[in-house]
Amino acid sequence: MKYCRFQHNGRSRYGLVERVAGRDTITQILLAAPEEFPRTNRTDDVTVYEVPMERIAPLPLDEAKLLPPVKPSKIVCVGRNYLAHIKELNHDVPKTPLIFFKPPSSLIGHDDVIFRPRISQRVDFEGELALVVGKRCKHLKPGQVVWPYILGWTIVNDVTARDLQEPEKQWTRAKGFDTFCPVGPVVVARDEVDPWVGVTVETRVNGVVKQHGTTEDFLFSIEDILVWITQAMTLEPGDLIATGTPEGVGPLLAGDVVEVEVSGIGTLRNRVEDEVIPAGGEQAGGEQAGDE
């Protein structure tokens, strides 16, 4: 199963994405948020979703106005989870997962604009695989099967004001600007992507490959990450966890187009502009549709 969130008749709706005539196409509206779907496991690895849907006229995904496919209560990110990335930034190797937050206000969707804030001189891309939490969890234990707590997988660009990150002991400001968390274009059900056997993460800027890594190189596994996070906080259905970025991070400039491709999911694309603060003092964001 693959789904998106898109603008439909002036409303924000979730849509089922299927392959039609060789194109990803929205074929049905999901009548509830995906994390609310009842579901049963046919086997340990296959989930059957009981999804209320309403058929619509087929809409090619690349013609839809896409919104972030998640509405998380929190966005938890893992830093320094690829050894080569740690070395390229000359950081110490962490002994336990290093986590930080991005605020939900940083979310934008596929084809929305990343704005380079005026107070930063270097804004970097960081392409990542992300998981969407499917079931409330707290105090998961080492060795526990975490599969039931994952709804699906998506793509995140953990945009970072690098010149603000380096001198500060915590990263909230450098990671938390509006538009600094592009997500999408879709969420793919947990059964259809397997980071345990290796998922490719590739970032391109203006068509040039900048990052190319695989989740086989994780320093901390998905199990490690979920156990570590849930010792401190409750994860709610729909929460978003970004799993870290491979080596090759670098700056974005106004006019750039940045694409993050994750095998089995698709390609998240965003263009980059310099921040312009209008007379009213408010910068436009990515979300434009109303609630479901």
Beta strands, then each sheet from edge to edge (+ up, - down):
strand 1: 2-8
strand 2: 11-20
strand 3: 23-30
strand 4: 39-41
strand 5: 47-49
strand 6: 53-60
strand 7: 66-67
strand 8: 75-79
strand 9: 98-102
strand 10: 107-108
strand 11: 113-116
strand 12: 123-125
strand 13: 127-133
strand 14: 150-157
strand 15: 160-161
strand 16: 181-189
strand 17: 200-205
strand 18: 208-214
strand 19: 240-242
strand 20: 250-252
strand 21: 257-262
strand 22: 266-274
sheet 1: 6+ 3- 2+ 1- 7+
sheet 2: 6+ 3- 2+ 1- 16+ 10+
sheet 3: 6+ 3- 2+ 1- 16+ 14- 13+ 19- 8- 9+
sheet 4: 4+ 5-
sheet 5: 11+ 22+ 21- 17+ 18-
sheet 6: 15+ 12- 20+
end
